[in-house]
Amino acid sequence: MSSPSASRLTAETASKFARIALGHVAREYPNKLDHVLDGPGDAKGPRDLHPIFFGSFDWHSCVHGYWLLASLLRREPGIPEAAAIRALFDDAFTAEKVTAEVAYLARPSSRGFERPYGWGWLLKLQAELMAHDAPWAATHRPLAEAFAQRFRDFLPKAAYPIRTGVHSSTAFALALAQDYAAAAGDSALTDLFADKARAWYLADRDAPAWEPSGDDFLSATLMEAECLRRLLPADAFAAWFKAFLPRAADRQPASLFIPAEVSDRSDGKIAHLDGLNLSRAWCWREIAASLPAGDPLAGVAEAAAQAHMAASLPHVAGDYMGEHWLASFALLALTAGEAIG
């Protein structure tokens, strides 16, 4: 798993991941709803509440399952599953279904729905759809605009970041949402993200990296770095990173270089740790690609990425607690350092 051929996306892997996602994005149950009931009339099932994103165990996993499929279709359009992906998208991304998803957001009780993790993934999905010669992005645009507006409304009053390794991570949400801002040419949104990231993170120094926690699927430390890498000028990021992880080339803090052990992949929270390994690989690769030629950290970072992928890439399928979402994080790691996707 540490060979170069195993650490980048191939047509064979793309086909495998596509089959996995096609098997769950339209699988309604089991399902973990993020839903506030204002009365007995709100007791509805996933498909009634979310006519597009009703599968994959939960709304946000369904969103990034669609992102996975769209990314695979663009990168490997010749895979056998391509026709099924297009048919799925033609059925899912209709004006009627998008209108229903937008209407759900308009409920006062939905104000905090999927904040901020689902917000970031929805915008990353839209950025990917915009890269396709198809009507999907135009049809989906009202939902993307609704979530972009949520960022505009929320970030000015978010005085503090959320420094976690789970769904509440503000660094992860900004990093993903920036892909949309860039694809849409929305410089004002990019400026909002960058200003908030500076306010939240720019003063951070010598990160202790007290991780992982028992159900992390993100590195709070590396995700912060990846967020700033996307939002700062390259020279400003390089200077900040040297102060943030000054001993990284010496593999310190050691916790960032040791893959997490996953003791029970049928336990949804413990299975998060496979995601941690894959997301760390993604972050290390993105950071390595941004380093100047000859920087000693580049090789160390790539080796760390390889070790983390070797620990968890073989486990993206097998138990539904990981299968409904892990391939998305595997794709981030396999394509890190490349263009949008």
C-alpha positions as CSV (number, residue, x, y, z in Angstrom):
1,M,0.0,0.0,0.0
2,S,3.0,2.3,0.2
3,S,4.0,2.0,-3.4
4,P,3.3,5.1,-5.6
5,S,0.8,3.2,-7.7
6,A,-1.3,2.4,-4.6
7,S,-1.1,6.0,-3.3
8,R,-2.8,7.7,-6.3
9,L,-6.2,7.2,-7.8
10,T,-6.4,4.6,-10.5
11,A,-9.3,3.6,-12.8
12,E,-9.7,0.4,-10.8
13,T,-9.9,2.2,-7.5
14,A,-12.3,4.7,-9.0
15,S,-14.6,1.9,-10.1
16,K,-14.4,0.3,-6.7
17,F,-15.3,3.6,-4.9
18,A,-18.1,4.3,-7.4
19,R,-19.7,0.9,-6.6
20,I,-19.4,1.6,-2.9
21,A,-21.1,5.0,-3.2
22,L,-23.8,3.9,-5.6
23,G,-24.6,1.3,-3.0
24,H,-25.4,3.8,-0.3
25,V,-26.4,7.3,-1.6
26,A,-29.9,6.0,-2.3
27,R,-30.0,3.6,0.6
28,E,-32.5,5.3,3.0
29,Y,-32.1,3.1,6.0
30,P,-30.5,2.9,8.5
31,N,-30.5,6.6,8.9
32,K,-29.4,9.1,11.6
33,L,-31.4,12.3,11.1
34,D,-30.4,15.8,12.2
35,H,-34.0,16.9,12.5
36,V,-35.9,19.1,15.0
37,L,-39.6,18.3,15.3
38,D,-41.8,21.3,15.9
39,G,-44.9,19.2,16.1
40,P,-46.3,15.7,15.2
41,G,-46.5,16.7,11.6
42,D,-42.7,16.9,11.4
43,A,-42.3,13.2,12.1
44,K,-41.3,12.2,8.6
45,G,-38.8,9.8,7.1
46,P,-35.5,10.8,5.4
47,R,-36.8,10.7,1.8
48,D,-39.7,13.0,2.7
49,L,-37.5,15.5,4.4
50,H,-34.6,15.4,1.9
51,P,-35.6,14.2,-1.6
52,I,-32.0,14.3,-2.8
53,F,-29.8,13.6,0.3
54,F,-31.8,10.9,2.1
55,G,-29.3,8.1,1.9
56,S,-25.8,7.2,3.2
57,F,-26.9,6.9,6.9
58,D,-27.0,10.7,7.3
59,W,-27.4,13.9,5.3
60,H,-23.8,15.0,5.2
61,S,-22.5,11.6,4.2
62,C,-25.0,11.5,1.4
63,V,-23.8,14.9,0.2
64,H,-20.2,13.9,0.1
65,G,-21.2,10.5,-1.4
66,Y,-22.5,12.6,-4.4
67,W,-19.3,14.6,-4.3
68,L,-17.3,11.4,-4.5
69,L,-19.3,10.2,-7.5
70,A,-19.0,13.5,-9.3
71,S,-15.3,13.6,-8.7
72,L,-14.8,10.0,-9.9
73,L,-16.9,10.7,-13.0
74,R,-14.7,13.7,-13.9
75,R,-11.4,12.0,-13.2
76,E,-12.2,8.6,-14.7
77,P,-15.1,9.1,-17.1
78,G,-14.5,5.6,-18.7
79,I,-15.3,3.6,-15.6
80,P,-18.2,1.1,-16.0
81,E,-20.3,2.9,-13.4
82,A,-20.3,6.2,-15.4
83,A,-23.7,5.7,-16.9
84,A,-25.3,4.8,-13.6
85,I,-23.7,7.9,-12.0
86,R,-25.2,10.2,-14.7
87,A,-28.6,8.6,-14.5
88,L,-28.5,9.0,-10.7
89,F,-27.6,12.7,-11.0
90,D,-30.2,13.3,-13.7
91,D,-32.8,11.9,-11.3
92,A,-31.5,13.6,-8.2
93,F,-30.8,17.1,-9.4
94,T,-34.2,18.4,-10.5
95,A,-35.7,21.8,-9.7
96,E,-38.5,20.2,-7.7
97,K,-36.1,18.3,-5.4
98,V,-33.7,21.2,-5.0
99,T,-36.6,23.4,-4.0
100,A,-37.7,20.9,-1.3
101,E,-34.1,20.8,0.1
102,V,-34.0,24.6,0.2
103,A,-37.5,24.7,1.8
104,Y,-36.2,22.5,4.6
105,L,-33.5,25.1,5.4
106,A,-36.1,27.8,5.7
107,R,-37.7,26.2,8.8
108,P,-36.7,28.3,11.8
109,S,-35.8,25.0,13.5
110,S,-33.3,24.3,10.8
111,R,-31.1,27.3,11.5
112,G,-28.3,25.2,12.8
113,F,-28.8,22.3,10.5
114,E,-25.5,20.6,9.6
115,R,-23.4,23.6,10.8
116,P,-20.6,23.7,9.8
117,Y,-19.7,20.3,8.4
118,G,-22.6,19.8,6.0
119,W,-22.3,23.4,4.9
120,G,-18.7,22.9,3.8
121,W,-19.4,19.6,2.0
122,L,-22.5,21.0,0.2
123,L,-20.4,23.8,-1.2
124,K,-17.6,21.5,-2.2
125,L,-20.1,19.3,-4.0
126,Q,-21.3,22.4,-5.9
127,A,-17.7,23.3,-6.9
128,E,-17.4,19.8,-8.3
129,L,-20.7,19.9,-10.2
130,M,-19.6,23.2,-11.8
131,A,-16.7,21.3,-13.4
132,H,-19.1,19.1,-15.4
133,D,-20.6,19.7,-18.8
134,A,-24.1,19.0,-17.4
135,P,-27.1,20.9,-16.0
136,W,-26.6,19.6,-12.5
137,A,-24.7,22.6,-11.1
138,A,-27.2,25.1,-12.5
139,T,-30.1,23.2,-11.0
140,H,-28.4,22.7,-7.7
141,R,-27.3,26.3,-7.4
142,P,-30.1,27.6,-5.2
143,L,-29.2,25.1,-2.5
144,A,-25.5,26.1,-2.8
145,E,-26.4,29.7,-2.6
146,A,-28.5,29.1,0.5
147,F,-25.5,27.5,2.3
148,A,-23.1,30.2,1.1
149,Q,-25.5,32.7,2.6
150,R,-25.4,30.8,5.9
151,F,-21.6,31.2,6.0
152,R,-22.0,34.9,5.3
153,D,-24.6,35.3,8.1
154,F,-22.8,33.1,10.7
155,L,-19.1,33.9,10.4
156,P,-19.2,37.6,11.4
157,K,-20.6,36.6,14.8
158,A,-18.5,33.5,15.3
159,A,-16.0,34.9,17.7
160,Y,-14.2,31.7,18.4
161,P,-13.2,28.7,16.3
162,I,-14.2,25.1,17.1
163,R,-11.0,23.2,17.4
164,T,-12.2,19.6,17.2
165,G,-11.5,16.5,15.2
166,V,-15.2,15.9,14.4
167,H,-18.1,17.5,12.5
168,S,-17.9,20.8,14.4
169,S,-14.5,21.7,13.1
170,T,-14.6,25.2,11.7
171,A,-11.2,24.7,9.9
172,F,-12.5,21.8,7.9
173,A,-15.7,23.6,6.9
174,L,-13.8,26.7,5.7
175,A,-11.3,24.6,3.8
176,L,-14.0,22.8,1.8
177,A,-16.2,25.9,1.3
178,Q,-13.2,27.8,-0.2
179,D,-13.3,25.4,-3.1
180,Y,-16.7,26.7,-3.9
181,A,-15.7,30.3,-3.5
182,A,-12.8,29.8,-5.9
183,A,-14.9,28.0,-8.5
184,A,-17.6,30.6,-8.3
185,G,-15.2,33.5,-8.5
186,D,-16.7,34.8,-5.3
187,S,-13.8,36.9,-4.0
188,A,-15.9,38.5,-1.3
189,L,-16.7,35.0,0.1
190,T,-13.0,34.1,-0.1
191,D,-12.1,37.3,1.8
192,L,-14.7,36.5,4.5
193,F,-13.2,33.0,4.9
194,A,-9.6,34.4,4.9
195,D,-10.3,37.1,7.4
196,K,-12.1,34.7,9.8
197,A,-9.3,32.1,9.5
198,R,-6.7,34.8,10.3
199,A,-8.7,36.0,13.3
200,W,-9.1,32.4,14.6
201,Y,-5.8,30.8,13.9
202,L,-3.0,33.2,12.9
203,A,-1.6,33.7,16.4
204,D,-1.3,29.9,17.0
205,R,2.2,28.7,17.8
206,D,4.0,25.5,18.6
207,A,0.9,23.3,18.5
208,P,1.0,20.5,21.0
209,A,-1.1,18.1,18.9
210,W,-2.9,16.4,21.8
211,E,-4.7,13.9,19.5
212,P,-6.3,11.7,18.6
213,S,-9.4,11.6,20.7
214,G,-11.4,8.4,20.6
215,D,-13.8,9.3,17.8
216,D,-11.8,11.8,15.8
217,F,-11.9,11.6,12.0
218,L,-10.0,14.8,11.5
219,S,-6.7,16.1,12.9
220,A,-7.5,19.3,14.7
221,T,-3.9,20.3,14.2
222,L,-3.3,19.5,10.6
223,M,-6.8,20.6,9.6
224,E,-6.1,24.1,10.9
225,A,-2.9,24.1,8.8
226,E,-4.7,22.9,5.7
227,C,-7.3,25.6,6.2
228,L,-4.7,28.4,6.3
229,R,-2.8,26.9,3.4
230,R,-5.8,27.4,1.3
231,L,-6.6,30.9,2.5
232,L,-3.2,32.6,3.0
233,P,-0.6,33.7,0.4
234,A,2.0,31.0,0.0
235,D,4.8,33.0,1.7
236,A,2.6,33.9,4.6
237,F,1.5,30.3,5.1
238,A,5.1,29.1,5.0
239,A,6.1,31.5,7.7
240,W,3.1,30.7,9.9
241,F,3.6,26.9,9.5
242,K,7.2,27.0,10.6
243,A,6.0,28.6,13.9
244,F,3.0,26.4,14.2
245,L,4.8,23.1,13.9
246,P,8.5,24.1,14.2
247,R,9.8,20.5,14.7
248,A,7.7,18.8,12.1
249,A,10.7,17.8,10.0
250,D,11.9,15.9,13.1
251,R,8.6,14.1,13.3
252,Q,7.4,16.1,16.3
253,P,4.9,16.2,17.8
254,A,5.1,12.4,17.4
255,S,1.3,12.0,17.6
256,L,0.9,13.5,14.1
257,F,3.1,10.8,12.5
258,I,1.6,7.7,14.1
259,P,-1.5,6.2,12.5
260,A,-4.4,5.7,14.8
261,E,-5.3,2.2,15.8
262,V,-8.9,1.1,15.0
263,S,-10.0,-1.6,17.4
264,D,-13.6,-2.1,16.2
265,R,-14.8,-1.1,12.7
266,S,-18.4,-2.0,13.5
267,D,-18.5,0.8,16.1
268,G,-19.4,4.0,14.2
269,K,-17.4,6.2,16.5
270,I,-14.3,4.0,16.7
271,A,-14.5,3.6,12.9
272,H,-14.0,7.4,12.7
273,L,-10.3,6.7,13.3
274,D,-9.9,5.3,9.8
275,G,-11.2,8.6,8.6
276,L,-8.6,10.3,10.8
277,N,-5.8,8.3,9.1
278,L,-7.1,9.2,5.7
279,S,-7.7,12.9,6.4
280,R,-4.2,13.2,7.9
281,A,-2.8,11.7,4.8
282,W,-4.7,14.3,2.8
283,C,-3.5,17.2,4.9
284,W,0.2,16.0,4.9
285,R,0.1,15.6,1.1
286,E,-1.4,19.0,0.6
287,I,1.1,20.6,2.9
288,A,4.1,18.8,1.3
289,A,3.0,20.0,-2.1
290,S,3.1,23.6,-0.9
291,L,6.6,23.4,0.4
292,P,9.6,24.9,-1.5
293,A,12.0,22.6,-3.3
294,G,14.5,21.0,-1.0
295,D,12.5,21.5,2.2
296,P,13.3,18.5,4.5
297,L,9.7,18.3,5.7
298,A,8.4,17.3,2.2
299,G,9.8,13.8,2.4
300,V,8.7,13.4,6.0
301,A,5.2,14.6,5.2
302,E,4.9,12.2,2.3
303,A,6.1,9.3,4.4
304,A,3.6,10.1,7.1
305,A,0.8,10.2,4.4
306,Q,1.9,6.8,3.1
307,A,1.9,5.3,6.6
308,H,-1.6,6.7,7.4
309,M,-3.0,5.5,4.0
310,A,-1.5,2.0,4.5
311,A,-3.3,1.8,7.9
312,S,-6.8,2.6,6.6
313,L,-7.1,2.5,2.8
314,P,-7.8,-1.2,2.9
315,H,-10.8,-0.6,5.1
316,V,-13.0,1.8,3.2
317,A,-15.5,-1.0,2.7
318,G,-16.6,-4.0,4.8
319,D,-18.8,-2.6,7.5
320,Y,-21.5,0.0,6.8
321,M,-20.4,2.2,9.7
322,G,-17.3,3.1,7.7
323,E,-18.5,2.1,4.2
324,H,-21.1,4.9,4.0
325,W,-18.4,7.7,4.1
326,L,-14.8,6.6,4.2
327,A,-14.2,6.4,0.4
328,S,-14.7,10.2,0.3
329,F,-11.8,10.8,2.6
330,A,-9.7,8.2,0.8
331,L,-10.3,10.1,-2.4
332,L,-9.1,13.4,-0.8
333,A,-5.9,11.6,0.2
334,L,-5.4,9.9,-3.2
335,T,-5.8,13.2,-5.1
336,A,-4.2,15.6,-2.7
337,G,-1.9,18.2,-4.3
338,E,-4.0,18.1,-7.5
339,A,-6.5,20.5,-8.9
340,I,-10.1,20.7,-7.6
341,G,-11.6,17.5,-6.4
